[in-house]
């Protein structure tokens, strides 16, 4: 997806370098959170597979998962704000059009950096 940005936005080499750095920063943060979310999901599955699942424990895990999801969305928003920050006005308008097309095609919020799962857009 990042190559599409390079081409469609006609990024200069400095902007391309910044886009790559923003993506690396996002991936470092997001991957840690995604791993933590997967661990919480595994704990939920394990609890659900017990003879008598503990509702309080499941509620606590659900709250933790929700917080991690919120954290991940914050990283995603920061990533896109950072991308926008290095664009000129015309490029920002074009990027907004690209985002709108991605949102329309996926039907949900986008999350860069990962090529698997639902509603994912790879930068």
N, C-alpha and C positions, 0 to 999 in steps of 0.2 A: 504494500500500500504506500509506503514512503516514496517509492519510485514514481508513483502516480502523482504525488504531491510535487516532486521535483519537476516533472514534465508539465503538468497542468498549470502550476503556479509560476513556471519559468524562474525557479530559484537560482540565485547566483551561488557561487561556491561557498561563501561565508554563511549564507542562509542554510545551505545543505548541511554544512558542518554543525550548525546549531540544531537543526532538526534531528540529526543523528545523535547528538549529545542529549537532547531532550528525551529521545526514545530510550537511550541507555539508562538515563536517570529514572524514567518511568518504569522500565522493566525491572530494575533493581528493587524498587519499592514495591511494585505490584506483585512480583513473583513471590516475595516473602509473604505478603498478605494472602495471596492465593493458596500458598502452601498451608498457612494457618487455617484458612477456611476449609480446605480439604481435611485437615486433621479434625476440626470440629465436626464436619459431616460424618467422618468415620466414627467419632465418639457417639454421635447421635444414632447412627446405624447400629453400633454395638449395643447401645442401651435399648433400642427398640427390639433387638433380637434376644433380650433376656426374657425369662419367664414372666416377671412382673416389672415392666418398665417404670422407672421413677419419673413421674410427671414433673416434679420440681427440677430434677436434673436436666430433663429435656427442655424445660422452659429456660433454664440458665444457659444451656448450649445454644438454644435458639436466639436468645439475646446476644450472646457472644458472636454468633454468625452474622446477625444483623449489624452489629458494630463494625465487624470486619468488612462487610459489604459496603457500608457507608464510607469507611476508610478508603476502600478501593475506588469508589466513585470520586472521592476527593482527589486521589492521585490522577484519575482520568481527567477530571476538569482542569487540574493544574497543568497537565500535559498539553491539552489543547489551548489553554490560555498562553502558555509559553510559546507554542507554535505561532499563534496569532501575533505575539509580541514582536516577532522579527520580520513581519510582512508589511509591505506598504499597503495603502488603502485599497488599491485595485486587487491586490493579491488576497487581502482579507475578505473582500466581497466574493471572490472566486472560491476561496476556501469555505466560506459559509454555504455556498451553493453545493460544494462537494459534500459537506457534512449533512446538509438537508437531504441530498440524494441517498447518502448512506443510511440515514435514519429512516427514510421512507422505505428503502429496500429491506432493512432488517426488522422494522416494526418495533424497535426497542432502542434503548440507549446503546451506545457503542463502547467497546473496550478495546483499546489497541494492544498490540504486542503479542497476542496469543492467536494461534491459528486453529484452535479446536474449541468445541463447546458451542453454545447457542448464542446467537446475536453478537458474534465477534467480528471485528474488522481488524485486519492486520495492517499496521502502518508500513 
